[in-house]
Structures are given as structure tokens and as C-alpha cells.
Amino acid sequence: MAYSEKVVDHYENPRNVGSFDKGDEAVGTGMVGAPACGDVMKLQIKV
């Protein structure tokens, strides 16, 4: 199965990557997953 050009582009050039400042009161952070095996996802929102 071949991936579309758009999927390959997003894989090779990730967007919206990084973290907000932990000290910013307008930032909310959530984590989910199993840290024991390294499967963790961190989501942040700035309002």
C-alpha cells in the first residue's frame, strides 16, 4: 500500500510540534498512556 503525498509530507515535515511553558496559567496539560512501556501522549491547550 502506498501512502498519499499529503501523508508523506506530514510525516517528513511535522507540524504543531513542541510544548508550551509549564508556568503559563493559560496552558492546560493532559497525559494518557502507559509510561511503563513508553506509550504516552501529552496534549496541551492554550486558552
C-alpha distance matrix in Angstrom:
0.0 3.8 6.6 9.7 12.8 14.7 12.6 12.7 16.4 17.3 16.0 17.9 20.9 21.6 24.1 26.9 27.2 30.5 33.4 36.5 40.0 41.0 44.5 43.6 45.0 42.6 39.5 38.3 36.0 34.2 32.4 30.5 28.9 30.1 31.6 32.4 28.9 27.9 25.9 27.8 27.0 29.9 30.2 33.0 34.6 37.5 39.9
3.8 0.0 3.8 6.6 9.2 11.6 10.0 9.7 13.2 14.6 13.6 15.1 18.0 19.2 21.7 24.8 25.2 28.7 31.8 34.8 38.3 39.7 43.1 42.1 43.6 41.2 38.2 37.3 35.2 33.7 32.2 30.7 29.4 30.8 32.1 33.2 29.6 28.2 26.3 27.8 26.8 29.2 29.4 31.9 33.4 36.0 38.4
6.6 3.8 0.0 3.8 6.6 8.1 6.2 6.5 9.9 11.0 10.4 12.3 14.8 15.8 18.0 21.1 21.7 25.3 28.4 31.3 34.9 36.3 39.7 38.5 40.1 37.5 34.7 33.8 31.9 30.6 29.3 28.0 27.1 28.8 30.0 31.5 28.2 26.4 24.3 25.4 24.0 26.2 26.1 28.5 29.8 32.3 34.7
9.7 6.6 3.8 0.0 3.8 5.4 5.3 6.4 8.6 10.2 10.9 12.5 14.2 15.4 17.1 20.3 21.5 25.2 28.4 31.0 34.6 36.4 39.5 38.1 39.6 36.8 34.2 33.6 32.1 31.1 30.2 29.3 28.8 30.9 32.0 33.8 30.7 28.6 26.4 27.0 25.1 26.9 26.3 28.3 29.2 31.4 33.6
12.8 9.2 6.6 3.8 0.0 3.8 5.5 5.2 6.0 8.7 9.9 10.4 11.8 13.7 15.4 18.9 20.2 23.9 27.3 29.8 33.4 35.5 38.5 37.0 38.8 36.0 33.5 33.4 32.0 31.5 30.8 30.3 30.0 32.1 32.8 34.8 31.8 29.4 27.4 27.7 25.7 27.1 26.4 28.0 28.8 30.7 32.9
14.7 11.6 8.1 5.4 3.8 0.0 3.8 5.5 5.0 6.3 8.6 9.9 10.3 11.4 12.5 15.8 17.4 21.2 24.4 26.7 30.4 32.5 35.4 33.7 35.3 32.5 30.1 30.0 28.7 28.3 27.9 27.6 27.7 30.1 30.9 33.2 30.4 27.8 25.6 25.5 23.2 24.3 23.3 24.7 25.2 27.1 29.2
12.6 10.0 6.2 5.3 5.5 3.8 0.0 3.8 5.4 5.3 6.2 8.7 9.9 10.3 12.1 15.2 16.2 19.9 23.0 25.7 29.4 31.1 34.2 32.9 34.4 31.8 29.1 28.6 27.0 26.2 25.4 24.7 24.5 26.8 27.6 29.7 26.8 24.4 22.2 22.4 20.3 21.9 21.3 23.2 24.2 26.5 28.9
12.7 9.7 6.5 6.4 5.2 5.5 3.8 0.0 3.8 5.5 5.0 6.1 8.4 10.0 12.6 16.0 16.5 20.1 23.5 26.4 29.9 31.8 35.0 33.9 35.8 33.3 30.6 30.3 28.5 27.9 26.9 26.4 25.9 27.7 28.2 30.1 27.1 24.6 22.9 23.3 21.6 23.1 22.9 24.8 26.1 28.2 30.9
16.4 13.2 9.9 8.6 6.0 5.0 5.4 3.8 0.0 3.8 5.4 5.2 5.8 8.0 10.1 13.8 14.7 18.3 21.8 24.5 28.0 30.2 33.2 31.8 33.9 31.4 28.8 29.0 27.6 27.4 26.8 26.9 26.8 29.0 29.1 31.4 28.6 25.8 24.1 24.0 21.9 22.8 22.3 23.5 24.5 26.3 28.8
17.3 14.6 11.0 10.2 8.7 6.3 5.3 5.5 3.8 0.0 3.8 5.5 5.1 5.3 7.2 10.6 11.5 15.3 18.6 21.3 24.8 26.9 29.9 28.6 30.5 28.0 25.3 25.3 23.8 23.7 23.1 23.2 23.4 25.7 26.0 28.4 25.9 22.9 21.1 20.6 18.3 19.1 18.5 19.9 20.9 22.9 25.5
16.0 13.6 10.4 10.9 9.9 8.6 6.2 5.0 5.4 3.8 0.0 3.8 5.6 5.8 9.1 12.2 12.0 15.4 18.8 21.9 25.3 27.0 30.3 29.4 31.5 29.3 26.3 26.1 24.1 23.6 22.5 22.3 22.0 23.8 23.9 26.0 23.2 20.4 18.9 19.0 17.2 18.6 18.7 20.5 22.2 24.4 27.4
17.9 15.1 12.3 12.5 10.4 9.9 8.7 6.1 5.2 5.5 3.8 0.0 3.8 6.2 9.7 13.1 12.6 15.8 19.5 22.6 25.7 27.8 31.0 30.2 32.6 30.6 27.7 27.9 26.0 26.0 24.9 25.1 24.8 26.4 26.1 28.1 25.4 22.4 21.4 21.4 19.8 20.8 21.0 22.4 24.1 25.8 28.9
20.9 18.0 14.8 14.2 11.8 10.3 9.9 8.4 5.8 5.1 5.6 3.8 0.0 3.8 6.5 10.1 10.1 13.4 17.1 19.9 23.1 25.5 28.4 27.4 29.8 27.6 25.0 25.6 24.1 24.5 24.0 24.7 24.9 26.9 26.4 28.9 26.5 23.2 22.1 21.5 19.4 19.6 19.4 20.2 21.5 22.9 25.9
21.6 19.2 15.8 15.4 13.7 11.4 10.3 10.0 8.0 5.3 5.8 6.2 3.8 0.0 3.8 6.9 6.8 10.3 13.9 16.7 20.1 22.2 25.3 24.3 26.6 24.4 21.6 22.0 20.4 20.7 20.3 21.1 21.5 23.7 23.3 26.0 23.9 20.5 19.2 18.1 15.8 15.9 15.6 16.5 18.0 19.6 22.7
24.1 21.7 18.0 17.1 15.4 12.5 12.1 12.6 10.1 7.2 9.1 9.7 6.5 3.8 0.0 3.8 5.5 9.2 12.4 14.6 18.1 20.5 23.3 21.8 23.9 21.5 19.0 19.7 18.6 19.4 19.6 20.9 22.0 24.6 24.2 27.3 25.6 22.1 20.5 18.8 15.9 15.3 14.1 14.4 15.2 16.5 19.4
26.9 24.8 21.1 20.3 18.9 15.8 15.2 16.0 13.8 10.6 12.2 13.1 10.1 6.9 3.8 0.0 3.8 6.7 9.3 11.1 14.7 17.1 19.8 18.1 20.1 17.7 15.2 16.0 15.2 16.4 17.1 18.8 20.4 23.2 22.8 26.1 24.9 21.3 19.7 17.4 14.2 12.9 11.2 10.9 11.6 12.8 15.8
27.2 25.2 21.7 21.5 20.2 17.4 16.2 16.5 14.7 11.5 12.0 12.6 10.1 6.8 5.5 3.8 0.0 3.8 7.1 10.0 13.4 15.5 18.6 17.6 20.0 18.2 15.3 15.9 14.4 15.5 15.6 17.4 18.7 21.1 20.1 23.4 22.2 18.5 17.4 15.2 12.5 11.1 10.6 10.7 12.5 13.9 17.4
30.5 28.7 25.3 25.2 23.9 21.2 19.9 20.1 18.3 15.3 15.4 15.8 13.4 10.3 9.2 6.7 3.8 0.0 3.8 7.0 10.0 12.1 15.2 14.7 17.4 16.1 13.1 14.1 12.6 14.3 14.5 17.0 18.5 20.6 19.2 22.5 21.9 18.1 17.5 14.9 12.5 10.3 10.2 9.6 11.7 12.7 16.4
33.4 31.8 28.4 28.4 27.3 24.4 23.0 23.5 21.8 18.6 18.8 19.5 17.1 13.9 12.4 9.3 7.1 3.8 0.0 3.8 6.6 8.4 11.6 11.3 13.9 13.1 9.9 11.0 9.6 12.0 12.7 15.7 17.8 20.0 18.4 21.9 21.9 18.2 17.7 14.5 12.2 9.2 8.9 7.4 9.7 10.4 14.2
36.5 34.8 31.3 31.0 29.8 26.7 25.7 26.4 24.5 21.3 21.9 22.6 19.9 16.7 14.6 11.1 10.0 7.0 3.8 0.0 3.8 6.3 8.7 7.7 10.5 9.7 7.0 9.2 9.1 12.3 14.0 17.4 19.9 22.3 20.8 24.4 24.8 21.3 20.7 17.2 14.7 11.2 10.1 7.3 8.4 7.9 11.5
40.0 38.3 34.9 34.6 33.4 30.4 29.4 29.9 28.0 24.8 25.3 25.7 23.1 20.1 18.1 14.7 13.4 10.0 6.6 3.8 0.0 3.8 5.4 5.5 9.0 9.6 7.7 10.2 10.4 13.9 15.6 19.3 21.8 23.8 21.9 25.4 26.2 22.8 22.7 19.2 17.2 13.6 13.0 10.1 11.0 9.9 12.9
41.0 39.7 36.3 36.4 35.5 32.5 31.1 31.8 30.2 26.9 27.0 27.8 25.5 22.2 20.5 17.1 15.5 12.1 8.4 6.3 3.8 0.0 3.8 5.6 8.1 9.6 7.4 8.9 8.7 12.0 13.7 17.5 20.1 21.9 19.9 23.3 24.6 21.6 21.5 17.9 16.3 12.7 12.6 10.1 11.4 10.9 13.7
44.5 43.1 39.7 39.5 38.5 35.4 34.2 35.0 33.2 29.9 30.3 31.0 28.4 25.3 23.3 19.8 18.6 15.2 11.6 8.7 5.4 3.8 0.0 3.8 6.2 8.9 8.2 10.4 11.3 14.9 16.9 20.7 23.5 25.3 23.4 26.7 28.2 25.2 25.2 21.6 20.0 16.3 15.8 12.8 13.3 11.8 13.8
43.6 42.1 38.5 38.1 37.0 33.7 32.9 33.9 31.8 28.6 29.4 30.2 27.4 24.3 21.8 18.1 17.6 14.7 11.3 7.7 5.5 5.6 3.8 0.0 3.8 5.4 5.7 8.8 10.8 14.6 17.3 21.0 24.1 26.3 24.8 28.4 29.6 26.5 26.0 22.3 20.1 16.3 14.9 11.5 11.0 8.7 10.3
45.0 43.6 40.1 39.6 38.8 35.3 34.4 35.8 33.9 30.5 31.5 32.6 29.8 26.6 23.9 20.1 20.0 17.4 13.9 10.5 9.0 8.1 6.2 3.8 0.0 3.8 5.5 7.9 10.7 14.3 17.4 21.0 24.4 26.8 25.7 29.2 30.7 27.8 27.0 23.2 21.0 17.2 15.5 12.1 11.0 8.8 9.1
42.6 41.2 37.5 36.8 36.0 32.5 31.8 33.3 31.4 28.0 29.3 30.6 27.6 24.4 21.5 17.7 18.2 16.1 13.1 9.7 9.6 9.6 8.9 5.4 3.8 0.0 3.8 6.7 10.1 13.6 17.0 20.4 23.9 26.7 25.9 29.7 30.7 27.7 26.5 22.7 20.0 16.3 13.9 10.3 8.2 5.4 5.3
39.5 38.2 34.7 34.2 33.5 30.1 29.1 30.6 28.8 25.3 26.3 27.7 25.0 21.6 19.0 15.2 15.3 13.1 9.9 7.0 7.7 7.4 8.2 5.7 5.5 3.8 0.0 3.8 6.6 10.2 13.4 16.9 20.3 23.0 22.3 26.0 26.9 23.9 22.7 19.0 16.3 12.6 10.3 6.7 5.6 4.4 6.5
38.3 37.3 33.8 33.6 33.4 30.0 28.6 30.3 29.0 25.3 26.1 27.9 25.6 22.0 19.7 16.0 15.9 14.1 11.0 9.2 10.2 8.9 10.4 8.8 7.9 6.7 3.8 0.0 3.8 6.9 10.5 13.7 17.3 20.2 19.8 23.6 24.6 21.9 20.4 16.6 14.0 10.5 8.3 5.6 5.3 6.4 8.1
36.0 35.2 31.9 32.1 32.0 28.7 27.0 28.5 27.6 23.8 24.1 26.0 24.1 20.4 18.6 15.2 14.4 12.6 9.6 9.1 10.4 8.7 11.3 10.8 10.7 10.1 6.6 3.8 0.0 3.8 6.9 10.4 13.8 16.6 16.1 19.8 20.8 18.1 16.7 12.9 10.6 7.1 5.8 4.5 6.7 8.9 11.4
34.2 33.7 30.6 31.1 31.5 28.3 26.2 27.9 27.4 23.7 23.6 26.0 24.5 20.7 19.4 16.4 15.5 14.3 12.0 12.3 13.9 12.0 14.9 14.6 14.3 13.6 10.2 6.9 3.8 0.0 3.8 6.8 10.5 13.4 13.6 17.3 18.2 15.9 14.1 10.4 8.3 5.8 5.3 6.4 8.9 12.0 14.1
32.4 32.2 29.3 30.2 30.8 27.9 25.4 26.9 26.8 23.1 22.5 24.9 24.0 20.3 19.6 17.1 15.6 14.5 12.7 14.0 15.6 13.7 16.9 17.3 17.4 17.0 13.4 10.5 6.9 3.8 0.0 3.8 7.0 9.8 9.9 13.6 14.4 12.2 10.5 6.9 5.7 4.5 6.4 8.8 12.0 15.1 17.6
30.5 30.7 28.0 29.3 30.3 27.6 24.7 26.4 26.9 23.2 22.3 25.1 24.7 21.1 20.9 18.8 17.4 17.0 15.7 17.4 19.3 17.5 20.7 21.0 21.0 20.4 16.9 13.7 10.4 6.8 3.8 0.0 3.8 7.2 8.6 12.0 12.5 10.9 8.4 5.8 5.5 6.7 8.6 11.8 14.7 18.2 20.5
28.9 29.4 27.1 28.8 30.0 27.7 24.5 25.9 26.8 23.4 22.0 24.8 24.9 21.5 22.0 20.4 18.7 18.5 17.8 19.9 21.8 20.1 23.5 24.1 24.4 23.9 20.3 17.3 13.8 10.5 7.0 3.8 0.0 3.8 6.2 9.0 9.0 8.1 5.4 4.4 6.2 8.9 11.5 14.9 18.0 21.5 24.0
30.1 30.8 28.8 30.9 32.1 30.1 26.8 27.7 29.0 25.7 23.8 26.4 26.9 23.7 24.6 23.2 21.1 20.6 20.0 22.3 23.8 21.9 25.3 26.3 26.8 26.7 23.0 20.2 16.6 13.4 9.8 7.2 3.8 0.0 3.8 5.5 6.0 6.4 5.2 5.9 9.1 11.7 14.8 18.0 21.3 24.7 27.3
31.6 32.1 30.0 32.0 32.8 30.9 27.6 28.2 29.1 26.0 23.9 26.1 26.4 23.3 24.2 22.8 20.1 19.2 18.4 20.8 21.9 19.9 23.4 24.8 25.7 25.9 22.3 19.8 16.1 13.6 9.9 8.6 6.2 3.8 0.0 3.8 5.4 4.8 5.8 5.8 9.4 11.3 14.8 17.7 21.3 24.3 27.2
32.4 33.2 31.5 33.8 34.8 33.2 29.7 30.1 31.4 28.4 26.0 28.1 28.9 26.0 27.3 26.1 23.4 22.5 21.9 24.4 25.4 23.3 26.7 28.4 29.2 29.7 26.0 23.6 19.8 17.3 13.6 12.0 9.0 5.5 3.8 0.0 3.8 5.7 7.7 9.1 12.9 15.0 18.6 21.5 25.1 28.1 31.0
28.9 29.6 28.2 30.7 31.8 30.4 26.8 27.1 28.6 25.9 23.2 25.4 26.5 23.9 25.6 24.9 22.2 21.9 21.9 24.8 26.2 24.6 28.2 29.6 30.7 30.7 26.9 24.6 20.8 18.2 14.4 12.5 9.0 6.0 5.4 3.8 0.0 3.8 5.7 8.5 12.2 15.0 18.5 21.7 25.3 28.5 31.5
27.9 28.2 26.4 28.6 29.4 27.8 24.4 24.6 25.8 22.9 20.4 22.4 23.2 20.5 22.1 21.3 18.5 18.1 18.2 21.3 22.8 21.6 25.2 26.5 27.8 27.7 23.9 21.9 18.1 15.9 12.2 10.9 8.1 6.4 4.8 5.7 3.8 0.0 3.8 5.8 9.4 12.0 15.6 18.6 22.3 25.3 28.5
25.9 26.3 24.3 26.4 27.4 25.6 22.2 22.9 24.1 21.1 18.9 21.4 22.1 19.2 20.5 19.7 17.4 17.5 17.7 20.7 22.7 21.5 25.2 26.0 27.0 26.5 22.7 20.4 16.7 14.1 10.5 8.4 5.4 5.2 5.8 7.7 5.7 3.8 0.0 3.8 6.9 10.3 13.4 16.9 20.4 23.7 26.7
27.8 27.8 25.4 27.0 27.7 25.5 22.4 23.3 24.0 20.6 19.0 21.4 21.5 18.1 18.8 17.4 15.2 14.9 14.5 17.2 19.2 17.9 21.6 22.3 23.2 22.7 19.0 16.6 12.9 10.4 6.9 5.8 4.4 5.9 5.8 9.1 8.5 5.8 3.8 0.0 3.8 6.6 10.0 13.3 16.8 20.1 23.1
27.0 26.8 24.0 25.1 25.7 23.2 20.3 21.6 21.9 18.3 17.2 19.8 19.4 15.8 15.9 14.2 12.5 12.5 12.2 14.7 17.2 16.3 20.0 20.1 21.0 20.0 16.3 14.0 10.6 8.3 5.7 5.5 6.2 9.1 9.4 12.9 12.2 9.4 6.9 3.8 0.0 3.8 6.5 10.1 13.5 16.9 19.8
29.9 29.2 26.2 26.9 27.1 24.3 21.9 23.1 22.8 19.1 18.6 20.8 19.6 15.9 15.3 12.9 11.1 10.3 9.2 11.2 13.6 12.7 16.3 16.3 17.2 16.3 12.6 10.5 7.1 5.8 4.5 6.7 8.9 11.7 11.3 15.0 15.0 12.0 10.3 6.6 3.8 0.0 3.8 6.7 10.3 13.5 16.6
30.2 29.4 26.1 26.3 26.4 23.3 21.3 22.9 22.3 18.5 18.7 21.0 19.4 15.6 14.1 11.2 10.6 10.2 8.9 10.1 13.0 12.6 15.8 14.9 15.5 13.9 10.3 8.3 5.8 5.3 6.4 8.6 11.5 14.8 14.8 18.6 18.5 15.6 13.4 10.0 6.5 3.8 0.0 3.8 6.9 10.4 13.3
33.0 31.9 28.5 28.3 28.0 24.7 23.2 24.8 23.5 19.9 20.5 22.4 20.2 16.5 14.4 10.9 10.7 9.6 7.4 7.3 10.1 10.1 12.8 11.5 12.1 10.3 6.7 5.6 4.5 6.4 8.8 11.8 14.9 18.0 17.7 21.5 21.7 18.6 16.9 13.3 10.1 6.7 3.8 0.0 3.8 6.8 9.9
34.6 33.4 29.8 29.2 28.8 25.2 24.2 26.1 24.5 20.9 22.2 24.1 21.5 18.0 15.2 11.6 12.5 11.7 9.7 8.4 11.0 11.4 13.3 11.0 11.0 8.2 5.6 5.3 6.7 8.9 12.0 14.7 18.0 21.3 21.3 25.1 25.3 22.3 20.4 16.8 13.5 10.3 6.9 3.8 0.0 3.8 6.4
37.5 36.0 32.3 31.4 30.7 27.1 26.5 28.2 26.3 22.9 24.4 25.8 22.9 19.6 16.5 12.8 13.9 12.7 10.4 7.9 9.9 10.9 11.8 8.7 8.8 5.4 4.4 6.4 8.9 12.0 15.1 18.2 21.5 24.7 24.3 28.1 28.5 25.3 23.7 20.1 16.9 13.5 10.4 6.8 3.8 0.0 3.8
39.9 38.4 34.7 33.6 32.9 29.2 28.9 30.9 28.8 25.5 27.4 28.9 25.9 22.7 19.4 15.8 17.4 16.4 14.2 11.5 12.9 13.7 13.8 10.3 9.1 5.3 6.5 8.1 11.4 14.1 17.6 20.5 24.0 27.3 27.2 31.0 31.5 28.5 26.7 23.1 19.8 16.6 13.3 9.9 6.4 3.8 0.0
